[in-house]
Amino acid sequence: AQISAGDKVSVREKARNQLRIQESIALSRDLDLVPAWVDVDFDKLEGTFKSAPDRDDLPPDINENLIVELYSK
């Protein structure tokens, strides 16, 4: 499913206490890993998608050709 600007995404209620979710949230908060194109409310475990990122907003080590190749299989 695709999302649009302004859409909210949240962690399901039954997944909120999973260790992997808790560790990911803690790591993102501690290392400030939230991109500028997403607003995150760590307490509510939800985020708002502000807009699609520009290529300049993404890490330089992403190889789009590999992504296209993966999804074309």
All heavy atoms as TSV, in Angstrom:
chain	resi	resn	atom	element	x	y	z
A	1	ALA	N	N	0.834	-1.181	0.000
A	1	ALA	CA	C	0.000	0.000	0.000
A	1	ALA	C	C	0.878	1.244	0.000
A	1	ALA	O	O	1.921	1.277	0.633
A	1	ALA	CB	C	-0.902	0.000	1.221
A	2	GLN	N	N	0.457	2.245	-0.710
A	2	GLN	CA	C	1.211	3.484	-0.760
A	2	GLN	C	C	0.543	4.507	0.138
A	2	GLN	O	O	-0.659	4.464	0.374
A	2	GLN	CB	C	1.282	4.008	-2.189
A	2	GLN	CG	C	2.107	3.117	-3.074
A	2	GLN	CD	C	2.569	3.851	-4.316
A	2	GLN	OE1	O	2.215	4.991	-4.560
A	2	GLN	NE2	N	3.375	3.187	-5.093
A	3	ILE	N	N	1.369	5.438	0.601
A	3	ILE	CA	C	0.850	6.501	1.446
A	3	ILE	C	C	1.017	7.832	0.748
A	3	ILE	O	O	1.828	7.974	-0.166
A	3	ILE	CB	C	1.515	6.517	2.833
A	3	ILE	CG1	C	3.019	6.754	2.726
A	3	ILE	CG2	C	1.255	5.209	3.562
A	3	ILE	CD1	C	3.707	6.908	4.060
A	4	SER	N	N	0.273	8.797	1.199
A	4	SER	CA	C	0.319	10.143	0.641
A	4	SER	C	C	0.742	11.118	1.726
A	4	SER	O	O	0.651	10.816	2.921
A	4	SER	CB	C	-1.061	10.545	0.114
A	4	SER	OG	O	-1.504	9.637	-0.863
A	5	ALA	N	N	1.174	12.288	1.292
A	5	ALA	CA	C	1.564	13.327	2.244
A	5	ALA	C	C	0.411	13.604	3.195
A	5	ALA	O	O	-0.741	13.694	2.792
A	5	ALA	CB	C	1.956	14.588	1.492
A	6	GLY	N	N	0.745	13.659	4.480
A	6	GLY	CA	C	-0.252	13.910	5.503
A	6	GLY	C	C	-0.796	12.654	6.161
A	6	GLY	O	O	-1.461	12.733	7.185
A	7	ASP	N	N	-0.512	11.492	5.578
A	7	ASP	CA	C	-0.983	10.234	6.162
A	7	ASP	C	C	-0.230	9.918	7.450
A	7	ASP	O	O	0.965	10.163	7.553
A	7	ASP	CB	C	-0.793	9.064	5.191
A	7	ASP	CG	C	-1.782	9.082	4.041
A	7	ASP	OD1	O	-2.709	9.918	4.051
A	7	ASP	OD2	O	-1.615	8.258	3.124
A	8	LYS	N	N	-0.954	9.345	8.401
A	8	LYS	CA	C	-0.339	8.907	9.660
A	8	LYS	C	C	-0.143	7.402	9.607
A	8	LYS	O	O	-0.986	6.671	9.095
A	8	LYS	CB	C	-1.211	9.262	10.858
A	8	LYS	CG	C	-1.203	10.727	11.157
A	8	LYS	CD	C	-1.814	11.010	12.494
A	8	LYS	CE	C	-1.717	12.515	12.714
A	8	LYS	NZ	N	-1.833	12.892	14.066
A	9	VAL	N	N	0.983	6.967	10.156
A	9	VAL	CA	C	1.319	5.545	10.240
A	9	VAL	C	C	1.644	5.263	11.691
A	9	VAL	O	O	2.354	6.038	12.339
A	9	VAL	CB	C	2.535	5.226	9.348
A	9	VAL	CG1	C	2.911	3.772	9.449
A	9	VAL	CG2	C	2.262	5.617	7.900
A	10	SER	N	N	1.122	4.153	12.212
A	10	SER	CA	C	1.390	3.831	13.613
A	10	SER	C	C	1.677	2.348	13.774
A	10	SER	O	O	1.354	1.541	12.908
A	10	SER	CB	C	0.212	4.242	14.494
A	10	SER	OG	O	-0.948	3.537	14.125
A	11	VAL	N	N	2.270	2.021	14.892
A	11	VAL	CA	C	2.544	0.638	15.238
A	11	VAL	C	C	1.249	0.041	15.787
A	11	VAL	O	O	0.575	0.660	16.609
A	11	VAL	CB	C	3.673	0.553	16.295
A	11	VAL	CG1	C	3.916	-0.884	16.716
A	11	VAL	CG2	C	4.947	1.183	15.758
A	12	ARG	N	N	0.920	-1.160	15.325
A	12	ARG	CA	C	-0.292	-1.817	15.818
A	12	ARG	C	C	-0.218	-2.007	17.328
A	12	ARG	O	O	0.848	-2.206	17.890
A	12	ARG	CB	C	-0.458	-3.180	15.175
A	12	ARG	CG	C	-0.810	-3.134	13.744
A	12	ARG	CD	C	-1.057	-4.529	13.264
A	12	ARG	NE	N	-0.920	-4.573	11.821
A	12	ARG	CZ	C	-1.218	-5.605	11.097
A	12	ARG	NH1	N	-1.645	-6.713	11.666
A	12	ARG	NH2	N	-1.068	-5.564	9.796
A	13	GLU	N	N	-1.370	-1.983	17.928
A	13	GLU	CA	C	-1.461	-2.116	19.388
A	13	GLU	C	C	-0.783	-3.394	19.881
A	13	GLU	O	O	-0.042	-3.379	20.853
A	13	GLU	CB	C	-2.930	-2.082	19.819
A	13	GLU	CG	C	-3.142	-1.834	21.283
A	13	GLU	CD	C	-2.665	-0.466	21.741
A	13	GLU	OE1	O	-2.855	0.522	21.032
A	13	GLU	OE2	O	-2.081	-0.415	22.845
A	14	LYS	N	N	-1.020	-4.506	19.200
A	14	LYS	CA	C	-0.457	-5.773	19.665
A	14	LYS	C	C	1.054	-5.873	19.437
A	14	LYS	O	O	1.704	-6.721	20.038
A	14	LYS	CB	C	-1.162	-6.959	19.018
A	14	LYS	CG	C	-0.949	-7.103	17.531
A	14	LYS	CD	C	-1.699	-8.317	17.012
A	14	LYS	CE	C	-1.409	-8.551	15.548
A	14	LYS	NZ	N	-2.106	-9.730	15.056
A	15	ALA	N	N	1.630	-4.990	18.619
A	15	ALA	CA	C	3.070	-5.027	18.355
A	15	ALA	C	C	3.859	-4.030	19.199
A	15	ALA	O	O	5.084	-4.066	19.220
A	15	ALA	CB	C	3.326	-4.751	16.878
A	16	ARG	N	N	3.189	-3.165	19.903
A	16	ARG	CA	C	3.854	-2.096	20.656
A	16	ARG	C	C	4.851	-2.580	21.694
A	16	ARG	O	O	5.832	-1.916	21.968
A	16	ARG	CB	C	2.828	-1.187	21.324
A	16	ARG	CG	C	2.050	-0.362	20.336
A	16	ARG	CD	C	0.976	0.458	21.009
A	16	ARG	NE	N	0.279	1.235	20.011
A	16	ARG	CZ	C	0.473	2.537	19.818
A	16	ARG	NH1	N	1.296	3.203	20.581
A	16	ARG	NH2	N	-0.187	3.175	18.880
A	17	ASN	N	N	4.622	-3.736	22.271
A	17	ASN	CA	C	5.504	-4.230	23.324
A	17	ASN	C	C	6.564	-5.203	22.815
A	17	ASN	O	O	7.330	-5.737	23.620
A	17	ASN	CB	C	4.685	-4.892	24.432
A	17	ASN	CG	C	3.828	-3.884	25.160
A	17	ASN	OD1	O	4.237	-2.737	25.359
A	17	ASN	ND2	N	2.631	-4.276	25.542
A	18	GLN	N	N	6.605	-5.432	21.518
A	18	GLN	CA	C	7.631	-6.322	20.974
A	18	GLN	C	C	9.007	-5.696	21.158
A	18	GLN	O	O	9.189	-4.487	20.955
A	18	GLN	CB	C	7.389	-6.600	19.494
A	18	GLN	CG	C	6.174	-7.435	19.223
A	18	GLN	CD	C	5.990	-7.715	17.748
A	18	GLN	OE1	O	6.834	-7.391	16.919
A	18	GLN	NE2	N	4.863	-8.317	17.413
A	19	LEU	N	N	9.960	-6.521	21.525
A	19	LEU	CA	C	11.314	-6.051	21.790
A	19	LEU	C	C	11.913	-5.353	20.576
A	19	LEU	O	O	12.545	-4.306	20.701
A	19	LEU	CB	C	12.199	-7.212	22.244
A	19	LEU	CG	C	13.619	-6.852	22.661
A	19	LEU	CD1	C	13.615	-5.851	23.805
A	19	LEU	CD2	C	14.378	-8.107	23.051
A	20	ARG	N	N	11.703	-5.900	19.383
A	20	ARG	CA	C	12.287	-5.291	18.180
A	20	ARG	C	C	11.717	-3.898	17.914
A	20	ARG	O	O	12.422	-3.011	17.456
A	20	ARG	CB	C	12.113	-6.195	16.978
A	20	ARG	CG	C	10.683	-6.420	16.589
A	20	ARG	CD	C	10.562	-7.405	15.457
A	20	ARG	NE	N	9.168	-7.708	15.252
A	20	ARG	CZ	C	8.678	-8.115	14.122
A	20	ARG	NH1	N	9.474	-8.288	13.092
A	20	ARG	NH2	N	7.409	-8.379	14.002
A	21	ILE	N	N	10.460	-3.705	18.231
A	21	ILE	CA	C	9.849	-2.375	18.067
A	21	ILE	C	C	10.431	-1.418	19.086
A	21	ILE	O	O	10.844	-0.299	18.758
A	21	ILE	CB	C	8.313	-2.460	18.212
A	21	ILE	CG1	C	7.700	-3.355	17.157
A	21	ILE	CG2	C	7.696	-1.069	18.202
A	21	ILE	CD1	C	7.809	-2.855	15.742
A	22	GLN	N	N	10.491	-1.834	20.338
A	22	GLN	CA	C	11.024	-0.984	21.401
A	22	GLN	C	C	12.479	-0.609	21.134
A	22	GLN	O	O	12.873	0.542	21.332
A	22	GLN	CB	C	10.887	-1.684	22.749
A	22	GLN	CG	C	9.453	-1.883	23.200
A	22	GLN	CD	C	8.708	-0.574	23.366
A	22	GLN	OE1	O	9.240	0.403	23.870
A	22	GLN	NE2	N	7.462	-0.547	22.927
A	23	GLU	N	N	13.286	-1.568	20.689
A	23	GLU	CA	C	14.694	-1.292	20.402
A	23	GLU	C	C	14.849	-0.344	19.210
A	23	GLU	O	O	15.709	0.541	19.226
A	23	GLU	CB	C	15.454	-2.590	20.152
A	23	GLU	CG	C	15.665	-3.400	21.415
A	23	GLU	CD	C	16.364	-4.722	21.148
A	23	GLU	OE1	O	16.515	-5.128	19.981
A	23	GLU	OE2	O	16.760	-5.368	22.144
A	24	SER	N	N	14.027	-0.517	18.191
A	24	SER	CA	C	14.090	0.371	17.029
A	24	SER	C	C	13.713	1.802	17.395
A	24	SER	O	O	14.355	2.756	16.947
A	24	SER	CB	C	13.161	-0.134	15.924
A	24	SER	OG	O	13.585	-1.375	15.448
A	25	ILE	N	N	12.680	1.939	18.205
A	25	ILE	CA	C	12.251	3.272	18.640
A	25	ILE	C	C	13.354	3.927	19.476
A	25	ILE	O	O	13.700	5.097	19.270
A	25	ILE	CB	C	10.937	3.189	19.446
A	25	ILE	CG1	C	9.797	2.718	18.553
A	25	ILE	CG2	C	10.613	4.508	20.115
A	25	ILE	CD1	C	9.439	3.656	17.433
A	26	ALA	N	N	13.932	3.184	20.405
A	26	ALA	CA	C	14.991	3.732	21.256
A	26	ALA	C	C	16.207	4.136	20.424
A	26	ALA	O	O	16.780	5.214	20.626
A	26	ALA	CB	C	15.392	2.721	22.317
A	27	LEU	N	N	16.585	3.305	19.479
A	27	LEU	CA	C	17.732	3.608	18.632
A	27	LEU	C	C	17.479	4.847	17.773
A	27	LEU	O	O	18.332	5.722	17.662
A	27	LEU	CB	C	18.058	2.404	17.749
A	27	LEU	CG	C	19.294	2.496	16.890
A	27	LEU	CD1	C	20.544	2.628	17.764
A	27	LEU	CD2	C	19.408	1.282	15.988
A	28	SER	N	N	16.296	4.922	17.184
A	28	SER	CA	C	15.950	6.084	16.354
A	28	SER	C	C	15.950	7.365	17.170
A	28	SER	O	O	16.412	8.408	16.711
A	28	SER	CB	C	14.570	5.892	15.720
A	28	SER	OG	O	14.581	4.840	14.811
A	29	ARG	N	N	15.433	7.283	18.365
A	29	ARG	CA	C	15.384	8.460	19.237
A	29	ARG	C	C	16.793	8.866	19.672
A	29	ARG	O	O	17.163	10.035	19.597
A	29	ARG	CB	C	14.531	8.178	20.461
A	29	ARG	CG	C	14.333	9.385	21.339
A	29	ARG	CD	C	13.559	9.051	22.573
A	29	ARG	NE	N	12.177	8.723	22.245
A	29	ARG	CZ	C	11.180	8.732	23.113
A	29	ARG	NH1	N	11.401	9.014	24.377
A	29	ARG	NH2	N	9.971	8.434	22.753
A	30	ASP	N	N	17.590	7.895	20.114
A	30	ASP	CA	C	18.935	8.185	20.621
A	30	ASP	C	C	19.870	8.721	19.541
A	30	ASP	O	O	20.672	9.613	19.790
A	30	ASP	CB	C	19.559	6.942	21.246
A	30	ASP	CG	C	18.856	6.524	22.522
A	30	ASP	OD1	O	18.076	7.328	23.074
A	30	ASP	OD2	O	19.091	5.379	22.970
A	31	LEU	N	N	19.780	8.160	18.346
A	31	LEU	CA	C	20.700	8.548	17.270
A	31	LEU	C	C	20.118	9.611	16.350
A	31	LEU	O	O	20.755	9.990	15.371
A	31	LEU	CB	C	21.090	7.315	16.443
A	31	LEU	CG	C	21.845	6.231	17.208
A	31	LEU	CD1	C	22.142	5.059	16.285
A	31	LEU	CD2	C	23.128	6.781	17.811
A	32	ASP	N	N	18.911	10.063	16.638
A	32	ASP	CA	C	18.238	11.080	15.822
A	32	ASP	C	C	18.203	10.648	14.357
A	32	ASP	O	O	18.671	11.345	13.472
A	32	ASP	CB	C	18.911	12.444	15.989
A	32	ASP	CG	C	18.053	13.572	15.454
A	32	ASP	OD1	O	16.821	13.430	15.429
A	32	ASP	OD2	O	18.633	14.609	15.043
A	33	LEU	N	N	17.643	9.462	14.122
A	33	LEU	CA	C	17.616	8.870	12.788
A	33	LEU	C	C	16.347	9.176	11.996
A	33	LEU	O	O	16.128	8.600	10.949
A	33	LEU	CB	C	17.774	7.345	12.898
A	33	LEU	CG	C	19.090	6.848	13.449
A	33	LEU	CD1	C	19.085	5.328	13.571
A	33	LEU	CD2	C	20.242	7.292	12.561
A	34	VAL	N	N	15.528	10.064	12.473
A	34	VAL	CA	C	14.277	10.372	11.784
A	34	VAL	C	C	14.552	11.344	10.648
A	34	VAL	O	O	15.093	12.423	10.865
A	34	VAL	CB	C	13.247	10.963	12.772
A	34	VAL	CG1	C	11.966	11.316	12.058
A	34	VAL	CG2	C	12.990	9.990	13.904
A	35	PRO	N	N	14.184	10.974	9.421
A	35	PRO	CA	C	14.419	11.874	8.291
A	35	PRO	C	C	13.513	13.104	8.343
A	35	PRO	O	O	12.455	13.090	8.982
A	35	PRO	CB	C	14.103	11.013	7.071
A	35	PRO	CG	C	13.224	9.923	7.572
A	35	PRO	CD	C	13.565	9.716	9.016
A	36	ALA	N	N	13.910	14.138	7.639
A	36	ALA	CA	C	13.177	15.408	7.651
A	36	ALA	C	C	11.784	15.291	7.032
A	36	ALA	O	O	10.911	16.101	7.320
A	36	ALA	CB	C	13.974	16.478	6.911
A	37	TRP	N	N	11.565	14.290	6.200
A	37	TRP	CA	C	10.277	14.158	5.510
A	37	TRP	C	C	9.256	13.330	6.285
A	37	TRP	O	O	8.195	12.986	5.771
A	37	TRP	CB	C	10.474	13.611	4.096
A	37	TRP	CG	C	11.508	12.543	3.962
A	37	TRP	CD1	C	12.853	12.718	3.796
A	37	TRP	CD2	C	11.300	11.139	4.003
A	37	TRP	NE1	N	13.483	11.508	3.729
A	37	TRP	CE2	C	12.551	10.515	3.843
A	37	TRP	CE3	C	10.176	10.343	4.145
A	37	TRP	CZ2	C	12.709	9.152	3.828
A	37	TRP	CZ3	C	10.338	8.979	4.130
A	37	TRP	CH2	C	11.589	8.400	3.965
A	38	VAL	N	N	9.574	13.049	7.569
A	38	VAL	CA	C	8.661	12.322	8.446
A	38	VAL	C	C	8.647	13.006	9.812
A	38	VAL	O	O	9.681	13.380	10.330
A	38	VAL	CB	C	9.117	10.851	8.625
A	38	VAL	CG1	C	8.213	10.120	9.592
A	38	VAL	CG2	C	9.185	10.134	7.303
A	39	ASP	N	N	7.458	13.180	10.395
A	39	ASP	CA	C	7.326	13.641	11.783
A	39	ASP	C	C	7.004	12.422	12.628
A	39	ASP	O	O	6.107	11.648	12.275
A	39	ASP	CB	C	6.186	14.660	11.933
A	39	ASP	CG	C	6.573	16.046	11.492
A	39	ASP	OD1	O	7.757	16.391	11.581
A	39	ASP	OD2	O	5.672	16.785	11.050
A	40	VAL	N	N	7.726	12.244	13.718
A	40	VAL	CA	C	7.515	11.068	14.561
A	40	VAL	C	C	7.134	11.492	15.970
A	40	VAL	O	O	7.738	12.388	16.543
A	40	VAL	CB	C	8.792	10.188	14.603
A	40	VAL	CG1	C	8.606	9.033	15.568
A	40	VAL	CG2	C	9.138	9.682	13.217
A	41	ASP	N	N	6.125	10.835	16.497
A	41	ASP	CA	C	5.742	10.981	17.896
A	41	ASP	C	C	6.140	9.675	18.578
A	41	ASP	O	O	5.442	8.659	18.464
A	41	ASP	CB	C	4.238	11.225	18.020
A	41	ASP	CG	C	3.800	11.489	19.450
A	41	ASP	OD1	O	4.487	11.000	20.387
A	41	ASP	OD2	O	2.787	12.168	19.635
A	42	PHE	N	N	7.287	9.683	19.249
A	42	PHE	CA	C	7.815	8.469	19.866
A	42	PHE	C	C	6.909	7.954	20.981
A	42	PHE	O	O	6.827	6.750	21.201
A	42	PHE	CB	C	9.221	8.719	20.410
A	42	PHE	CG	C	10.250	8.883	19.333
A	42	PHE	CD1	C	10.788	10.131	19.055
A	42	PHE	CD2	C	10.690	7.798	18.605
A	42	PHE	CE1	C	11.743	10.289	18.068
A	42	PHE	CE2	C	11.645	7.941	17.614
A	42	PHE	CZ	C	12.178	9.190	17.338
A	43	ASP	N	N	6.237	8.832	21.673
A	43	ASP	CA	C	5.372	8.406	22.774
A	43	ASP	C	C	4.127	7.672	22.274
A	43	ASP	O	O	3.679	6.702	22.879
A	43	ASP	CB	C	4.964	9.599	23.639
A	43	ASP	CG	C	6.168	10.250	24.312
A	43	ASP	OD1	O	7.100	9.508	24.691
A	43	ASP	OD2	O	6.179	11.480	24.447
A	44	LYS	N	N	3.579	8.115	21.165
A	44	LYS	CA	C	2.388	7.480	20.598
A	44	LYS	C	C	2.747	6.356	19.621
A	44	LYS	O	O	1.855	5.656	19.138
A	44	LYS	CB	C	1.528	8.513	19.875
A	44	LYS	CG	C	0.892	9.534	20.781
A	44	LYS	CD	C	0.023	10.463	19.968
A	44	LYS	CE	C	-0.656	11.498	20.846
A	44	LYS	NZ	N	-1.494	12.408	20.040
A	45	LEU	N	N	4.038	6.223	19.306
A	45	LEU	CA	C	4.508	5.245	18.316
A	45	LEU	C	C	3.794	5.431	16.983
A	45	LEU	O	O	3.272	4.495	16.385
A	45	LEU	CB	C	4.349	3.816	18.823
A	45	LEU	CG	C	5.147	3.446	20.063
A	45	LEU	CD1	C	4.925	1.982	20.419
A	45	LEU	CD2	C	6.623	3.705	19.875
A	46	GLU	N	N	3.780	6.680	16.520
A	46	GLU	CA	C	3.185	6.977	15.227
A	46	GLU	C	C	3.971	8.079	14.542
A	46	GLU	O	O	4.726	8.814	15.178
A	46	GLU	CB	C	1.717	7.373	15.356
A	46	GLU	CG	C	1.467	8.697	16.033
A	46	GLU	CD	C	-0.008	9.038	16.137
A	46	GLU	OE1	O	-0.848	8.107	16.165
A	46	GLU	OE2	O	-0.328	10.225	16.188
A	47	GLY	N	N	3.799	8.151	13.244
A	47	GLY	CA	C	4.481	9.173	12.476
A	47	GLY	C	C	3.580	9.709	11.385
A	47	GLY	O	O	2.606	9.067	10.991
A	48	THR	N	N	3.923	10.888	10.907
A	48	THR	CA	C	3.190	11.506	9.810
A	48	THR	C	C	4.138	11.675	8.635
A	48	THR	O	O	5.226	12.246	8.774
A	48	THR	CB	C	2.633	12.880	10.223
A	48	THR	OG1	O	1.806	12.711	11.369
A	48	THR	CG2	C	1.834	13.511	9.091
A	49	PHE	N	N	3.736	11.134	7.497
A	49	PHE	CA	C	4.501	11.247	6.266
A	49	PHE	C	C	4.255	12.638	5.694
A	49	PHE	O	O	3.142	12.953	5.297
A	49	PHE	CB	C	4.052	10.151	5.296
A	49	PHE	CG	C	4.750	10.164	3.977
A	49	PHE	CD1	C	6.074	9.810	3.872
A	49	PHE	CD2	C	4.067	10.515	2.829
A	49	PHE	CE1	C	6.719	9.807	2.652
A	49	PHE	CE2	C	4.693	10.514	1.602
A	49	PHE	CZ	C	6.021	10.163	1.517
A	50	LYS	N	N	5.284	13.482	5.684
A	50	LYS	CA	C	5.120	14.865	5.240
A	50	LYS	C	C	5.166	14.995	3.731
A	50	LYS	O	O	4.360	15.706	3.139
A	50	LYS	CB	C	6.176	15.763	5.880
A	50	LYS	CG	C	6.038	15.822	7.394
A	50	LYS	CD	C	6.888	16.832	8.096
A	50	LYS	CE	C	8.272	17.039	7.618
A	50	LYS	NZ	N	9.087	17.888	8.475
A	51	SER	N	N	6.128	14.333	3.094
A	51	SER	CA	C	6.252	14.397	1.643
A	51	SER	C	C	7.258	13.345	1.191
A	51	SER	O	O	8.059	12.865	1.985
A	51	SER	CB	C	6.728	15.787	1.206
A	51	SER	OG	O	8.039	16.021	1.692
A	52	ALA	N	N	7.197	13.029	-0.086
A	52	ALA	CA	C	8.181	12.091	-0.637
A	52	ALA	C	C	9.548	12.763	-0.618
A	52	ALA	O	O	9.660	13.958	-0.919
A	52	ALA	CB	C	7.804	11.698	-2.056
A	53	PRO	N	N	10.573	12.024	-0.250
A	53	PRO	CA	C	11.907	12.634	-0.192
A	53	PRO	C	C	12.467	12.890	-1.578
A	53	PRO	O	O	12.161	12.177	-2.539
A	53	PRO	CB	C	12.741	11.579	0.534
A	53	PRO	CG	C	12.057	10.293	0.238
A	53	PRO	CD	C	10.592	10.624	0.145
A	54	ASP	N	N	13.253	13.939	-1.690
A	54	ASP	CA	C	14.019	14.180	-2.910
A	54	ASP	C	C	15.236	13.273	-2.875
A	54	ASP	O	O	15.630	12.780	-1.812
A	54	ASP	CB	C	14.483	15.645	-2.971
A	54	ASP	CG	C	13.332	16.610	-3.178
A	54	ASP	OD1	O	12.370	16.250	-3.882
A	54	ASP	OD2	O	13.400	17.728	-2.626
A	55	ARG	N	N	15.852	13.054	-4.003
A	55	ARG	CA	C	17.044	12.196	-4.039
A	55	ARG	C	C	18.126	12.732	-3.104
A	55	ARG	O	O	18.849	11.970	-2.476
A	55	ARG	CB	C	17.580	12.078	-5.480
A	55	ARG	CG	C	18.831	11.226	-5.601
A	55	ARG	CD	C	18.532	9.810	-5.106
A	55	ARG	NE	N	19.665	8.931	-5.189
A	55	ARG	CZ	C	20.392	8.529	-4.152
A	55	ARG	NH1	N	20.114	8.960	-2.948
A	55	ARG	NH2	N	21.388	7.700	-4.297
A	56	ASP	N	N	18.230	14.039	-2.972
A	56	ASP	CA	C	19.233	14.651	-2.094
A	56	ASP	C	C	18.963	14.362	-0.611
A	56	ASP	O	O	19.857	14.484	0.217
A	56	ASP	CB	C	19.288	16.161	-2.307
A	56	ASP	CG	C	19.772	16.537	-3.700
A	56	ASP	OD1	O	20.450	15.700	-4.333
A	56	ASP	OD2	O	19.485	17.664	-4.142
A	57	ASP	N	N	17.719	13.991	-0.283
A	57	ASP	CA	C	17.349	13.700	1.098
A	57	ASP	C	C	17.723	12.278	1.518
A	57	ASP	O	O	17.637	11.942	2.693
A	57	ASP	CB	C	15.849	13.875	1.311
A	57	ASP	CG	C	15.411	15.313	1.125
A	57	ASP	OD1	O	16.228	16.223	1.390
A	57	ASP	OD2	O	14.261	15.530	0.716
A	58	LEU	N	N	18.111	11.442	0.571
A	58	LEU	CA	C	18.424	10.047	0.848
A	58	LEU	C	C	19.922	9.846	1.003
A	58	LEU	O	O	20.710	10.603	0.440
A	58	LEU	CB	C	17.901	9.160	-0.284
A	58	LEU	CG	C	16.397	9.248	-0.540
A	58	LEU	CD1	C	16.030	8.438	-1.772
A	58	LEU	CD2	C	15.616	8.778	0.663
A	59	PRO	N	N	20.320	8.815	1.737
A	59	PRO	CA	C	21.752	8.540	1.898
A	59	PRO	C	C	22.410	8.263	0.544
A	59	PRO	O	O	21.791	7.661	-0.340
A	59	PRO	CB	C	21.789	7.279	2.774
A	59	PRO	CG	C	20.458	7.208	3.414
A	59	PRO	CD	C	19.492	7.890	2.503
A	60	PRO	N	N	23.640	8.697	0.369
A	60	PRO	CA	C	24.304	8.546	-0.936
A	60	PRO	C	C	24.625	7.096	-1.300
A	60	PRO	O	O	24.867	6.800	-2.461
A	60	PRO	CB	C	25.584	9.356	-0.776
A	60	PRO	CG	C	25.811	9.455	0.687
A	60	PRO	CD	C	24.460	9.398	1.327
A	61	ASP	N	N	24.599	6.189	-0.334
A	61	ASP	CA	C	24.961	4.804	-0.637
A	61	ASP	C	C	23.796	3.955	-1.147
A	61	ASP	O	O	23.936	2.757	-1.333
A	61	ASP	CB	C	25.608	4.142	0.579
A	61	ASP	CG	C	24.692	4.108	1.790
A	61	ASP	OD1	O	23.690	4.832	1.809
A	61	ASP	OD2	O	25.007	3.354	2.723
A	62	ILE	N	N	22.636	4.561	-1.394
A	62	ILE	CA	C	21.505	3.827	-1.950
A	62	ILE	C	C	21.701	3.703	-3.457
A	62	ILE	O	O	21.949	4.686	-4.150
A	62	ILE	CB	C	20.172	4.538	-1.644
A	62	ILE	CG1	C	19.882	4.465	-0.158
A	62	ILE	CG2	C	19.032	3.920	-2.449
A	62	ILE	CD1	C	18.606	5.151	0.257
A	63	ASN	N	N	21.577	2.483	-3.959
A	63	ASN	CA	C	21.718	2.223	-5.390
A	63	ASN	C	C	20.328	1.902	-5.947
A	63	ASN	O	O	19.827	0.793	-5.783
A	63	ASN	CB	C	22.690	1.064	-5.619
A	63	ASN	CG	C	22.989	0.834	-7.073
A	63	ASN	OD1	O	22.217	1.207	-7.944
A	63	ASN	ND2	N	24.119	0.203	-7.341
A	64	GLU	N	N	19.721	2.869	-6.610
A	64	GLU	CA	C	18.370	2.705	-7.126
A	64	GLU	C	C	18.283	1.552	-8.121
A	64	GLU	O	O	17.264	0.872	-8.204
A	64	GLU	CB	C	17.874	3.990	-7.814
A	64	GLU	CG	C	17.707	5.153	-6.893
A	64	GLU	CD	C	18.931	6.048	-6.858
A	64	GLU	OE1	O	20.024	5.601	-7.279
A	64	GLU	OE2	O	18.813	7.186	-6.391
A	65	ASN	N	N	19.341	1.324	-8.873
A	65	ASN	CA	C	19.323	0.244	-9.859
A	65	ASN	C	C	19.124	-1.116	-9.192
A	65	ASN	O	O	18.441	-1.983	-9.737
A	65	ASN	CB	C	20.617	0.235	-10.675
A	65	ASN	CG	C	20.730	1.456	-11.562
A	65	ASN	OD1	O	19.730	2.015	-11.990
A	65	ASN	ND2	N	21.948	1.885	-11.824
A	66	LEU	N	N	19.706	-1.323	-8.035
A	66	LEU	CA	C	19.526	-2.588	-7.321
A	66	LEU	C	C	18.098	-2.739	-6.826
A	66	LEU	O	O	17.552	-3.836	-6.817
A	66	LEU	CB	C	20.513	-2.690	-6.155
A	66	LEU	CG	C	21.991	-2.802	-6.527
A	66	LEU	CD1	C	22.837	-2.822	-5.268
A	66	LEU	CD2	C	22.238	-4.039	-7.372
A	67	ILE	N	N	17.472	-1.651	-6.426
A	67	ILE	CA	C	16.088	-1.697	-5.967
A	67	ILE	C	C	15.174	-2.047	-7.131
A	67	ILE	O	O	14.302	-2.916	-7.016
A	67	ILE	CB	C	15.674	-0.355	-5.325
A	67	ILE	CG1	C	16.515	-0.105	-4.065
A	67	ILE	CG2	C	14.187	-0.331	-5.006
A	67	ILE	CD1	C	16.393	1.273	-3.498
A	68	VAL	N	N	15.380	-1.398	-8.267
A	68	VAL	CA	C	14.574	-1.691	-9.453
A	68	VAL	C	C	14.766	-3.149	-9.877
A	68	VAL	O	O	13.807	-3.848	-10.205
A	68	VAL	CB	C	14.939	-0.728	-10.607
A	68	VAL	CG1	C	14.280	-1.169	-11.908
A	68	VAL	CG2	C	14.542	0.692	-10.259
A	69	GLU	N	N	15.996	-3.615	-9.844
A	69	GLU	CA	C	16.276	-5.005	-10.217
A	69	GLU	C	C	15.555	-5.987	-9.284
A	69	GLU	O	O	14.984	-6.966	-9.737
A	69	GLU	CB	C	17.796	-5.250	-10.159
A	69	GLU	CG	C	18.203	-6.639	-10.566
A	69	GLU	CD	C	19.694	-6.844	-10.507
A	69	GLU	OE1	O	20.453	-5.857	-10.719
A	69	GLU	OE2	O	20.119	-7.985	-10.246
A	70	LEU	N	N	15.579	-5.707	-7.992
A	70	LEU	CA	C	14.914	-6.573	-7.029
A	70	LEU	C	C	13.407	-6.667	-7.304
A	70	LEU	O	O	12.830	-7.750	-7.331
A	70	LEU	CB	C	15.149	-6.077	-5.603
A	70	LEU	CG	C	14.389	-6.815	-4.517
A	70	LEU	CD1	C	14.938	-8.233	-4.360
A	70	LEU	CD2	C	14.483	-6.061	-3.209
A	71	TYR	N	N	12.752	-5.535	-7.520
A	71	TYR	CA	C	11.315	-5.533	-7.701
A	71	TYR	C	C	10.869	-5.940	-9.105
A	71	TYR	O	O	9.700	-6.172	-9.335
A	71	TYR	CB	C	10.730	-4.170	-7.323
A	71	TYR	CG	C	10.648	-3.990	-5.836
A	71	TYR	CD1	C	11.605	-3.278	-5.141
A	71	TYR	CD2	C	9.627	-4.587	-5.111
A	71	TYR	CE1	C	11.533	-3.141	-3.749
A	71	TYR	CE2	C	9.543	-4.462	-3.739
A	71	TYR	CZ	C	10.501	-3.732	-3.073
A	71	TYR	OH	O	10.430	-3.610	-1.705
A	72	SER	N	N	11.799	-6.045	-10.035
A	72	SER	CA	C	11.431	-6.463	-11.381
A	72	SER	C	C	11.467	-7.987	-11.527
A	72	SER	O	O	11.087	-8.521	-12.561
A	72	SER	CB	C	12.353	-5.824	-12.411
A	72	SER	OG	O	13.674	-6.325	-12.274
A	73	LYS	N	N	11.917	-8.678	-10.491
A	73	LYS	CA	C	11.979	-10.156	-10.556
A	73	LYS	C	C	10.625	-10.778	-10.355
A	73	LYS	O	O	9.775	-10.334	-9.718
A	73	LYS	CB	C	12.949	-10.696	-9.501
A	73	LYS	CG	C	14.363	-10.322	-9.813
A	73	LYS	CD	C	15.275	-10.930	-8.787
A	73	LYS	CE	C	16.729	-10.559	-9.141
A	73	LYS	NZ	N	17.682	-11.148	-8.265
